[in-house]
């Protein structure tokens, strides 16, 4: 039973955050791809005896690797904070759409039907029974 609950929780979180997790997977695959490309470039430069370009290739490779790892970690750590921010933004948009100007917020418009109910005398159940 516990395995089923754990599996359900895992797959629901995976489905809920699929876009962000896909982005993290792509970034981490770029890290692996950059290592493969770097080894290929180093091999080519040593064969052609152009080792003076290795000074530029190595820092570029590590910049790409560290940037992708840092971005992946940032996205994973903030995966739950995005949902809270989106919910508050939706609520703010709904509030601003309800009241376009301050006058509506302070004094809402009262219809004739509402005014009629405001002036009408309300009878209790006891008064209704006594009238019978």
C-alpha positions as CSV (number, residue, x, y, z in Angstrom):
1,X,0.0,0.0,0.0
2,X,2.8,2.4,0.9
3,X,4.5,1.7,-2.4
4,X,1.4,2.6,-4.3
5,X,1.0,5.9,-2.4
6,X,4.7,6.7,-3.0
7,X,4.4,5.9,-6.7
8,X,1.2,8.0,-7.0
9,X,2.9,11.0,-5.3
10,X,6.0,10.7,-7.5
11,X,4.1,10.5,-10.7
12,X,1.7,13.3,-9.8
13,X,4.6,15.6,-8.9
14,X,6.3,14.6,-12.1
15,X,3.2,15.5,-14.1
16,X,2.6,18.7,-12.3
17,X,6.2,20.0,-12.8
18,X,6.9,18.3,-16.2
19,X,7.9,21.5,-18.0
20,X,10.4,22.6,-15.4
21,X,11.8,19.0,-15.0
22,X,12.1,18.7,-18.7
23,X,14.1,22.0,-18.8
24,X,16.4,20.7,-16.0
25,X,17.0,17.4,-17.9
26,X,17.8,19.4,-21.1
27,X,20.3,21.6,-19.2
28,X,22.0,18.6,-17.6
29,X,22.2,16.8,-21.0
30,X,23.9,20.0,-22.3
31,X,26.5,19.6,-19.6
32,X,27.3,16.1,-20.7
33,X,27.2,17.1,-24.4
34,X,29.6,19.9,-23.7
35,X,32.1,17.5,-22.2
36,X,31.9,15.3,-25.3
37,X,32.3,18.3,-27.6
38,X,35.2,19.6,-25.6
39,X,37.1,16.3,-25.8
40,X,36.5,16.2,-29.5
41,X,37.8,19.8,-30.0
42,X,40.9,19.1,-27.8
43,X,41.6,16.0,-29.9
44,X,41.2,18.0,-33.1
45,X,43.4,20.9,-31.9
46,X,46.2,18.5,-30.8
47,X,46.1,16.7,-34.2
48,X,46.4,19.9,-36.1
49,X,48.9,21.3,-33.6
50,X,46.9,24.4,-32.9
51,X,47.2,24.2,-29.1
52,X,47.2,28.0,-28.7
53,X,43.3,27.9,-29.0
54,X,43.0,25.5,-26.0
55,X,43.3,28.6,-23.8
56,X,39.9,29.8,-25.1
57,X,38.2,26.4,-25.3
58,X,38.6,25.3,-21.7
59,X,37.1,28.4,-20.0
60,X,34.2,28.4,-22.5
61,X,33.5,24.8,-21.6
62,X,33.5,25.4,-17.9
63,X,31.4,28.5,-18.2
64,X,28.8,26.4,-20.0
65,X,29.0,23.6,-17.5
66,X,28.7,25.8,-14.4
67,X,26.0,28.0,-15.9
68,X,23.8,24.9,-16.7
69,X,24.4,23.3,-13.4
70,X,23.6,26.5,-11.5
71,X,20.5,27.1,-13.5
72,X,19.3,23.5,-12.9
73,X,19.9,23.8,-9.2
74,X,18.0,27.1,-9.1
75,X,15.1,25.6,-11.0
76,X,14.9,22.6,-8.7
77,X,15.1,24.6,-5.5
78,X,12.4,27.0,-6.7
79,X,10.1,24.5,-8.1
80,X,7.4,24.9,-5.4
81,X,7.7,28.7,-5.1
82,X,6.5,29.3,-8.7
83,X,3.1,27.9,-7.9
84,X,2.6,30.2,-5.0
85,X,3.6,33.3,-7.0
86,X,1.3,32.3,-9.9
87,X,-1.7,31.8,-7.5
88,X,-1.2,35.3,-5.9
89,X,-0.9,36.9,-9.4
90,X,-4.2,35.3,-10.4
91,X,-5.9,36.5,-7.3
92,X,-4.6,40.1,-7.9
93,X,-5.8,40.1,-11.5
94,X,-9.3,39.0,-10.4
95,X,-9.5,41.7,-7.8
96,X,-8.4,44.4,-10.3
97,X,-10.9,43.2,-12.8
98,X,-13.8,43.4,-10.3
99,X,-13.2,47.0,-9.4
100,X,-12.0,49.1,-12.2
101,X,-12.2,52.4,-10.3
102,X,-12.2,53.4,-6.6
103,X,-15.8,54.6,-6.6
104,X,-17.1,51.1,-7.3
105,X,-14.9,49.8,-4.5
106,X,-16.2,52.4,-1.9
107,X,-19.9,52.6,-2.9
108,X,-21.2,49.8,-5.0
109,X,-24.2,50.5,-7.2
110,X,-27.5,49.5,-5.6
111,X,-30.3,48.4,-7.9
112,X,-34.0,49.3,-7.5
113,X,-34.8,45.8,-6.4
114,X,-32.2,46.0,-3.6
115,X,-33.5,49.4,-2.5
116,X,-37.0,47.9,-2.3
117,X,-35.7,45.1,0.0
118,X,-33.9,47.7,2.2
119,X,-37.1,49.6,2.9
120,X,-39.4,46.6,3.3
121,X,-40.4,45.5,6.8
122,X,-39.3,42.0,7.5
123,X,-41.7,39.8,9.5
124,X,-40.6,37.1,11.7
125,X,-42.1,33.6,11.8
126,X,-43.9,34.4,15.0
127,X,-45.6,37.5,13.5
128,X,-46.8,35.4,10.5
129,X,-48.3,32.7,12.8
130,X,-50.0,35.4,14.9
131,X,-51.6,37.0,11.8
132,X,-53.3,33.7,10.9
